[in-house]
Amino acid sequence: MLTSTCLLSTLVATPAAADPVTEALDATDLSPDEFMAAFDDAILTGLQPMIGPAPSITGNADLDNRIRELAEARGYKRRAEPSIPLTRIDGRFLQPQAAAAWEELRTAATNAGHSITLTSAYRSARHQAWIFRSRLAGTSDAALSTLLETVAAPGYSKHHTGYAIDLRSGNSVLFDFATTPAYAWLSANNFANAKAHGWMPSYPFGIDDQGPNPEPWEFVWAGAVNIICADFAPSEGNPFCDTLDSIFVDDVTWLHQTKITTGCTEIRFCTERAVTRAEGATFLWRLFGRSSPSQPAGFDDVAEGTFYADAVAWMFENDITTGTGPLTFSPSDPLTRAQFVTLLWRAAGQPSPARPHPFEDVGADSFANDAVSWAAGEGITNGTTRTTFSPSDTVTRGEIAAFLHRFIDLVPL
């Protein structure tokens, strides 16, 4: 029979612990400048790696250059265009992640009793040029500067990225959005309701030289991790802002504490970033003690003084690699999962595997067969599924952290 205390415990639910990302997001308190930096410094997918030539604005090259000079003096920055198909939503187009986050934000606003609708999302540079020309009231610096207070120069709008939206509420006009209850809800507590879905003010109040005048109706999506990274203080137990929800968080923390890596920046580890052959060699060399090689490796594409020169020479000297050719190591080439596990196996002394591996995509005739069998038998890898190893996939920084951590924990040296 339940006692009254036990009965009470069955009726009162224990609050679920917040996940680390939610806790960190709730704790962020960004200044206007930090909001701006959060988007400018964000690592976002679906964007062209190179911005390319500045788009035409008026067709007059001298005038176009002057418009860009004035725009940049105001703080406008060039923006990348999408590199992937955008998602159509509410008659507009957005990056897929932003489209999903917009639906979440709109639903949350509706549940809180507020109406928010899109008035603009992705805009091409060509469309932006049409808007700019349609509002051009003169070509003097004064006239151009006045226009740039409210209209971005083509190539400089955040709308080009597919991550920016303009909002209105109910029957209000765009320029009155800041006076609506919906904006009050979005902006309360340092924009907590917007940040909960990865959104931030695009051009907040309180910044000079940010491009246009403050635009409270424009929001940008950067996602929780990029927002957290804008207000992050690293610690020994929590060195990186982008690993809080990663399956590799413990492996990455160990890797940092053992000084095998310092991350891709001072506060980011970039778990999903592909690893090059030079980087993979350096991870292994540091793990095995950073010993000084007796001589250079002799590869024409490994220059002395590079961060990986000693690592490659050490691997060559210890028969861990023979390079990609007699005189080449190909340091900038991506490193595959099969290649890295093979390098790790060779560095460990090429031990005989206890049993065959279970992976259907690593054949008996594969150069990596023994290495993968050894790694699977030792618990260094479980594959990408129960029956696949994905040997040709480029190994990521997170995966390397896991491989090395498990190797140290599970393999006697």
C-alpha positions as CSV (number, residue, x, y, z in Angstrom):
1,M,0.0,0.0,0.0
2,L,1.3,3.5,-0.9
3,T,2.0,5.9,1.9
4,S,0.7,9.4,1.6
5,T,4.3,10.6,0.8
6,C,4.7,8.0,-1.9
7,L,1.2,8.7,-3.3
8,L,2.1,12.4,-3.6
9,S,5.3,11.6,-5.4
10,T,3.3,9.6,-8.0
11,L,1.0,12.6,-8.6
12,V,3.5,15.4,-8.8
13,A,5.8,15.0,-11.8
14,T,9.4,15.7,-11.4
15,P,10.3,18.6,-13.8
16,A,12.3,17.4,-16.8
17,A,15.9,18.7,-16.8
18,A,16.5,21.2,-19.5
19,D,18.9,20.1,-22.2
20,P,22.3,21.9,-22.3
21,V,21.4,23.9,-25.4
22,T,18.2,25.2,-24.0
23,E,19.9,26.1,-20.7
24,A,22.7,27.9,-22.5
25,L,20.2,29.7,-24.8
26,D,18.1,30.8,-21.9
27,A,21.3,32.3,-20.3
28,T,22.3,34.3,-23.3
29,D,22.0,38.1,-22.9
30,L,23.2,39.8,-26.0
31,S,23.9,43.4,-26.6
32,P,22.8,45.0,-29.9
33,D,26.4,44.7,-31.1
34,E,26.5,41.0,-30.1
35,F,23.2,40.4,-32.0
36,M,24.8,41.8,-35.1
37,A,28.0,39.8,-34.6
38,A,26.0,36.6,-33.9
39,F,24.8,36.6,-37.5
40,D,27.9,38.0,-39.1
41,D,30.0,35.3,-37.4
42,A,27.5,32.5,-37.7
43,I,28.4,29.2,-39.4
44,L,25.5,28.6,-41.7
45,T,24.9,26.0,-44.3
46,G,23.4,26.4,-47.8
47,L,25.4,29.5,-48.8
48,Q,27.9,29.9,-51.6
49,P,31.4,29.9,-50.3
50,M,32.5,32.8,-52.5
51,I,30.4,36.0,-52.6
52,G,31.6,36.8,-56.2
53,P,31.6,40.1,-58.1
54,A,29.3,42.9,-56.9
55,P,26.0,42.9,-58.8
56,S,25.0,45.7,-61.0
57,I,22.8,48.4,-59.5
58,T,22.1,51.1,-62.0
59,G,24.2,50.1,-65.0
60,N,26.5,53.0,-64.4
61,A,29.8,51.6,-63.1
62,D,31.0,54.8,-61.5
63,L,27.7,55.4,-59.8
64,D,27.4,51.8,-58.7
65,N,30.9,52.0,-57.1
66,R,29.9,55.1,-55.3
67,I,26.8,53.5,-53.9
68,R,28.8,50.6,-52.6
69,E,31.4,52.9,-51.0
70,L,28.6,54.8,-49.2
71,A,26.9,51.6,-48.2
72,E,30.1,50.1,-46.7
73,A,30.8,53.3,-44.9
74,R,27.4,52.9,-43.2
75,G,28.3,49.4,-42.1
76,Y,26.6,47.3,-44.8
77,K,28.4,44.0,-45.6
78,R,28.4,41.8,-48.7
79,R,26.1,38.8,-48.3
80,A,26.3,35.4,-49.8
81,E,23.6,33.9,-52.0
82,P,22.0,30.4,-51.4
83,S,23.8,27.4,-52.8
84,I,20.9,25.0,-52.3
85,P,17.2,25.0,-53.3
86,L,15.1,27.1,-50.9
87,T,11.9,26.1,-49.3
88,R,8.6,27.8,-50.3
89,I,6.5,28.9,-47.3
90,D,3.7,31.4,-47.1
91,G,4.4,32.4,-50.7
92,R,8.0,33.2,-49.9
93,F,11.3,31.4,-50.0
94,L,13.7,30.6,-47.1
95,Q,16.6,28.3,-46.3
96,P,15.1,25.0,-45.2
97,Q,16.2,25.4,-41.6
98,A,14.9,28.9,-41.5
99,A,11.6,27.8,-43.0
100,A,11.1,25.2,-40.3
101,A,12.0,27.7,-37.6
102,W,9.6,30.3,-39.0
103,E,6.7,27.8,-38.7
104,E,7.8,27.1,-35.1
105,L,8.0,30.8,-34.3
106,R,4.6,31.6,-36.0
107,T,2.9,28.8,-34.0
108,A,4.5,30.0,-30.7
109,A,3.3,33.5,-31.4
110,T,-0.2,32.2,-32.2
111,N,-0.3,30.2,-29.0
112,A,0.6,33.4,-27.1
113,G,-2.2,35.3,-28.8
114,H,-0.2,37.2,-31.4
115,S,-0.4,37.3,-35.2
116,I,2.8,37.6,-37.2
117,T,3.0,37.2,-41.0
118,L,5.8,37.4,-43.5
119,T,6.0,40.3,-45.8
120,S,9.4,39.4,-47.3
121,A,12.0,36.6,-47.1
122,Y,14.6,35.7,-49.7
123,R,15.4,38.4,-52.2
124,S,17.8,38.1,-55.0
125,A,20.4,40.8,-55.7
126,R,18.6,41.5,-59.0
127,H,15.3,42.0,-57.1
128,Q,17.1,44.2,-54.6
129,A,18.5,46.3,-57.5
130,W,15.0,46.9,-58.8
131,I,13.8,48.0,-55.4
132,F,16.8,50.3,-55.1
133,R,16.3,51.9,-58.5
134,S,12.6,52.3,-57.9
135,R,13.3,54.4,-54.8
136,L,16.3,56.4,-56.2
137,A,15.5,60.1,-55.9
138,G,18.8,61.5,-57.0
139,T,22.5,60.5,-57.4
140,S,24.1,63.0,-55.0
141,D,25.8,61.6,-51.9
142,A,23.1,63.1,-49.8
143,A,20.3,61.5,-51.8
144,L,22.1,58.1,-51.9
145,S,22.8,58.2,-48.1
146,T,19.2,59.0,-47.4
147,L,18.1,56.0,-49.5
148,L,20.6,53.7,-47.8
149,E,19.0,54.5,-44.5
150,T,16.1,52.2,-45.4
151,V,17.2,50.2,-48.5
152,A,20.3,48.0,-48.7
153,A,22.5,48.2,-51.8
154,P,22.1,45.1,-54.0
155,G,24.5,42.4,-52.8
156,Y,24.4,43.8,-49.2
157,S,21.0,42.7,-48.0
158,K,20.7,39.9,-45.5
159,H,17.6,38.8,-47.4
160,H,20.0,37.5,-50.1
161,T,21.1,34.7,-47.8
162,G,17.6,33.2,-47.4
163,Y,17.9,33.6,-43.6
164,A,16.1,37.0,-43.2
165,I,12.4,37.8,-42.8
166,D,10.3,40.9,-42.6
167,L,7.3,40.8,-40.3
168,R,4.0,42.5,-39.7
169,S,1.3,41.9,-37.2
170,G,-2.4,41.9,-38.0
171,N,-3.3,44.9,-40.1
172,S,-0.3,47.0,-39.0
173,V,2.0,48.3,-41.6
174,L,5.7,47.3,-41.7
175,F,7.1,50.5,-40.1
176,D,4.7,50.2,-37.2
177,F,5.7,46.7,-36.2
178,A,7.7,47.9,-33.2
179,T,4.6,49.3,-31.6
180,T,2.6,46.1,-31.8
181,P,2.1,43.5,-28.9
182,A,3.6,40.9,-31.2
183,Y,6.9,42.8,-31.3
184,A,6.7,43.3,-27.5
185,W,6.3,39.5,-27.2
186,L,9.2,38.8,-29.5
187,S,11.6,41.3,-27.9
188,A,10.8,40.7,-24.2
189,N,13.7,39.5,-22.0
190,N,16.4,40.1,-24.6
191,F,14.3,38.6,-27.4
192,A,13.8,35.3,-25.5
193,N,10.8,34.2,-27.6
194,A,12.6,34.8,-30.8
195,K,15.9,33.2,-29.7
196,A,14.0,30.1,-28.5
197,H,13.5,29.3,-32.2
198,G,16.9,30.6,-33.4
199,W,15.7,34.1,-34.5
200,M,17.3,37.4,-33.7
201,P,16.8,41.1,-34.5
202,S,18.6,41.8,-37.8
203,Y,19.2,45.5,-37.3
204,P,18.5,46.3,-33.6
205,F,18.1,49.6,-31.9
206,G,21.3,51.0,-30.3
207,I,23.9,50.6,-33.1
208,D,25.4,53.2,-35.2
209,D,26.9,52.3,-38.6
210,Q,25.1,49.0,-38.9
211,G,23.9,49.7,-42.4
212,P,20.3,50.8,-42.4
213,N,18.6,52.6,-39.5
214,P,17.1,50.1,-37.0
215,E,14.6,47.8,-38.6
216,P,12.5,46.2,-35.8
217,W,10.5,44.3,-38.4
218,E,13.5,42.4,-39.8
219,F,14.7,39.2,-38.1
220,V,17.4,36.7,-39.0
221,W,17.8,33.0,-38.3
222,A,21.1,31.8,-37.0
223,G,20.1,28.9,-34.9
224,A,20.6,28.2,-31.2
225,V,24.3,27.3,-31.5
226,N,25.3,30.5,-33.2
227,I,23.4,32.5,-30.7
228,I,25.0,30.7,-27.8
229,C,28.5,31.2,-29.4
230,A,27.9,35.0,-29.4
231,D,27.7,35.0,-25.6
232,F,30.0,32.2,-24.6
233,A,32.8,32.0,-22.0
234,P,34.9,28.8,-22.4
235,S,35.9,26.8,-19.3
236,E,38.0,23.8,-18.8
237,G,35.0,21.5,-18.6
238,N,33.1,23.3,-21.3
239,P,35.6,24.6,-23.9
240,F,33.4,24.9,-27.0
241,C,30.1,26.6,-27.7
242,D,29.1,24.3,-30.5
243,T,29.4,20.9,-28.9
244,L,26.7,21.2,-26.1
245,D,24.2,18.9,-28.0
246,S,26.8,16.8,-29.8
247,I,27.1,13.1,-29.3
248,F,30.9,13.8,-29.3
249,V,30.9,16.3,-26.5
250,D,32.8,14.1,-24.0
251,D,35.3,13.0,-26.7
252,V,35.9,16.6,-27.7
253,T,36.3,17.8,-24.1
254,W,38.9,15.1,-23.6
255,L,40.7,16.0,-26.8
256,H,40.9,19.6,-25.7
257,Q,42.0,18.7,-22.1
258,T,44.8,16.6,-23.5
259,K,45.9,19.5,-25.7
260,I,45.5,17.4,-28.9
261,T,43.5,20.2,-30.4
262,T,42.5,23.8,-29.6
263,G,39.4,23.7,-31.8
264,C,38.7,25.4,-35.2
265,T,38.4,28.7,-33.4
266,E,39.0,29.7,-29.8
267,I,35.4,28.8,-28.9
268,R,34.2,26.4,-31.6
269,F,35.2,22.8,-32.3
270,C,33.3,22.4,-35.6
271,T,32.4,18.7,-35.1
272,E,30.9,18.3,-38.6
273,R,33.8,19.8,-40.4
274,A,35.7,17.5,-42.8
275,V,39.3,16.6,-41.9
276,T,42.2,16.9,-44.3
277,R,45.1,14.5,-44.6
278,A,47.3,17.1,-43.0
279,E,44.9,17.6,-40.0
280,G,44.5,13.8,-39.6
281,A,48.3,13.4,-39.5
282,T,48.6,16.1,-36.9
283,F,45.9,14.6,-34.6
284,L,47.8,11.3,-34.6
285,W,51.2,12.8,-34.1
286,R,50.0,14.8,-31.1
287,L,48.3,11.7,-29.7
288,F,51.5,9.6,-29.9
289,G,53.7,12.2,-28.2
290,R,54.7,14.8,-30.8
291,S,58.1,13.2,-31.3
292,S,60.6,15.0,-33.5
293,P,61.4,13.1,-36.7
294,S,65.0,12.6,-37.7
295,Q,64.5,14.1,-41.1
296,P,61.8,15.5,-43.4
297,A,59.5,13.1,-45.1
298,G,60.7,14.2,-48.6
299,F,57.3,15.0,-50.1
300,D,57.3,18.0,-52.5
301,D,53.9,19.2,-51.2
302,V,54.9,19.2,-47.5
303,A,56.8,22.4,-46.9
304,E,59.0,22.8,-43.9
305,G,57.5,25.1,-41.3
306,T,53.9,24.1,-41.9
307,F,51.9,22.9,-38.9
308,Y,51.8,19.4,-40.2
309,A,55.4,19.0,-41.5
310,D,56.7,17.2,-38.4
311,A,53.6,15.1,-38.2
312,V,53.9,13.8,-41.8
313,A,57.6,13.2,-41.4
314,W,56.9,11.2,-38.2
315,M,54.3,9.1,-40.0
316,F,56.6,8.5,-42.9
317,E,59.5,7.5,-40.7
318,N,57.4,5.1,-38.7
319,D,55.8,3.4,-41.8
320,I,52.4,4.8,-41.0
321,T,52.1,6.4,-44.4
322,T,53.9,6.3,-47.8
323,G,52.0,9.3,-49.1
324,T,49.7,9.4,-52.1
325,G,52.7,9.1,-54.5
326,P,56.5,8.8,-54.4
327,L,56.8,12.6,-53.8
328,T,53.3,13.7,-52.7
329,F,51.3,13.5,-49.5
330,S,48.3,15.6,-50.7
331,P,47.9,17.4,-47.4
332,S,44.8,19.3,-48.5
333,D,42.9,16.3,-49.7
334,P,40.0,15.1,-47.6
335,L,40.7,12.1,-45.3
336,T,38.3,9.2,-45.4
337,R,37.1,7.2,-42.5
338,A,38.8,4.1,-43.9
339,Q,42.1,6.0,-44.3
340,F,42.1,7.4,-40.8
341,V,41.3,4.1,-39.1
342,T,44.1,2.5,-41.2
343,L,46.6,5.2,-40.1
344,L,45.5,4.7,-36.5
345,W,46.0,0.9,-36.8
346,R,49.4,1.3,-38.3
347,A,50.4,3.8,-35.6
348,A,49.3,1.2,-33.0
349,G,51.7,-1.4,-34.6
350,Q,49.3,-3.1,-37.0
351,P,47.9,-5.6,-34.4
352,S,46.1,-8.6,-35.7
353,P,42.3,-8.3,-35.4
354,A,40.6,-10.8,-33.1
355,R,37.6,-11.3,-35.5
356,P,36.2,-10.1,-38.8
357,H,34.2,-6.9,-38.8
358,P,30.4,-7.0,-39.5
359,F,30.4,-4.2,-42.2
360,E,29.1,-5.1,-45.6
361,D,30.7,-2.1,-47.3
362,V,34.3,-3.0,-46.4
363,G,35.3,-6.0,-48.5
364,A,38.0,-8.6,-47.7
365,D,40.1,-7.1,-50.5
366,S,39.9,-3.5,-49.1
367,F,43.2,-1.9,-47.9
368,A,41.3,-1.1,-44.7
369,N,39.9,-4.5,-44.0
370,D,42.3,-5.5,-41.2
371,A,42.3,-2.0,-39.7
372,V,38.5,-1.8,-39.6
373,S,38.3,-5.3,-38.2
374,W,40.7,-4.3,-35.4
375,A,38.9,-1.1,-34.7
376,A,35.5,-2.8,-34.5
377,G,36.9,-5.6,-32.3
378,E,38.5,-3.1,-29.9
379,G,35.3,-1.0,-29.7
380,I,36.9,2.0,-31.4
381,T,34.1,2.0,-34.0
382,N,30.6,0.8,-34.2
383,G,30.2,1.8,-37.8
384,T,27.7,4.3,-39.2
385,T,25.0,1.6,-38.9
386,R,25.1,-2.0,-37.6
387,T,26.2,-3.3,-41.0
388,T,28.0,-0.3,-42.6
389,F,31.2,1.6,-41.9
390,S,31.0,4.2,-44.8
391,P,34.7,3.8,-45.6
392,S,34.6,6.4,-48.4
393,D,32.9,9.2,-46.3
394,T,35.2,12.0,-45.2
395,V,36.0,11.7,-41.6
396,T,34.8,14.6,-39.4
397,R,36.5,16.3,-36.5
398,G,33.9,14.8,-34.2
399,E,34.4,11.3,-35.4
400,I,38.2,11.6,-35.0
401,A,37.7,12.8,-31.4
402,A,35.6,9.7,-30.8
403,F,38.1,7.3,-32.5
404,L,41.1,8.7,-30.5
405,H,39.2,8.9,-27.2
406,R,38.1,5.3,-27.5
407,F,41.5,4.2,-28.6
408,I,43.1,5.6,-25.5
409,D,40.4,4.2,-23.2
410,L,40.1,0.7,-24.7
411,V,43.5,-0.3,-26.3
412,P,46.4,-1.1,-24.0
413,L,49.6,0.6,-25.1
